[in-house]
Amino acid sequence: EYGSVVVEVRVDREGKVVQATPGKSGTTILDQRLIDAAKEAALATRFEADKSAPVVQVGTITYNFILK
């Protein structure tokens, strides 16, 4: 299996991903195992804290899977 999973993330001021929603526009994979793996990876991601940032920031992370 190969392709991409686009995950929408919501990040708090501390840089913690508080919500991850996989399967957003641009996703090319239907395999639920890879979709779940992308969600888990997104939830484990940490960003730099910024006390002056909005309470919640929204963005996307794209995970590319390649069968080797």
N, C-alpha and C positions, 0 to 999 in steps of 0.2 A: 504494500500500500504506500502511496506517496501523495503529497498534496499539502494544502495549507488549512489551518484552522484559525479563524480570526475570533479573538476573545475580547469582548467589551469589558473593561475594568473600571471600577469606581475605587478611588484612592483617597484616603483621609490625609489630614495635615501631617501625620506622623510618617507617611510614606507607605502605610500598610494597605494592601488590596483588601477591601471590605466586601466586594461583590465581584464575581466573574461570570459572564454569560457567554458561553461559546456558541459558535455557529452563525456569527454575524456575516453580513455581506462580504463576499470575497472568499468564504470558506469553500473548499473544493473536495473535502473528505466527508464521507458518510459513515465511516467506521466508528461506532460508538466508543470503542476502547481508546481510539486516538483523540476523540473529542473530549472524553473524560480526562485523559492524560494532559491535554492542553489546559483544561480548567484547573486541575490540580497544580500544574506548573504556575499558572497565573496567580492563584491564591497564595502560593509560596513566594512570589516575587515581592521585593521590597524596593521602594524608591527613597530618594533623599527627602528627609523631613523639611518642611517649610512652614513655619508658624504663620506667615503672612498669606499663605495660599488659601483659596476657597475651602470651605469645610469639606466638600467632596469634589474631586476632580474626575472627569470622565475621559477615557481614551481607549485605545485598542492595542493589543499585542497580537502579532501574527506569528504562529508557530508553523514551521515548515518541516514536514516529515518526508524522509527519503529512505526507501528500502535498500539496504546494503547486503 
